[in-house]
Amino acid sequence: MLESYTSRLFFGENMVISVVGDFNESDLKKQLESDFGGLPKTGVAPKEIPVQKVKGFKKKEKKSNYQSHIVSGAYAPSYNDKRRSAMTLMVNYLGGPALNSRLALSLREKHGYA
């Protein structure tokens, strides 16, 4: 299954490689060619699967905990949608993956709410 997955989705047009830091460009190119040069240049992009709407979720409470945790979700652009980059920027600005966004820092550090 893994080989099937990678052969369908791992191809040059479908990849972005980003490098930051002090590195030798020619050495990096040689390494990338060694690691990824055997992959096909083009392939078939995955088909979008329609999203099915679902009902609400469970709510759990634990009285002995002095913290509040909220998980929220909504429908968002799919992986292939051109609006996905804008959505990713907005999510990182508002909450981010590690609670280091401007909003979280303001709530925690400036106002002491979290």
QUISULFEN-V838342 format. One record per backbone hydrogen bond with DSSP energy under -0.5 kcal/mol. NH is the residue of the N-H (numbers start at 1). CO is the residue of the C=O. Records with the same first field share a line. If there is no record, write none. Layout:
NH=CO ; CO
//
This chain:
5=1
6=2
7=3
8=4
9=5
10=6
11=9
12=40
13=41
14=11
15=12
23=21
25=23
28=24
29=25
30=26
31=27
32=28
33=29
34=30
35=31
36=32
37=33
39=36
45=43
50=48
65=62
81=78
84=81
87=83
88=84
89=85
90=86
91=87
92=88
93=89
94=90
95=91
96=91
99=95 ; 96
101=95
102=93
103=93
105=101
106=102
107=103
108=104
109=105
110=105 ; 106
111=106
113=107
114=107
//
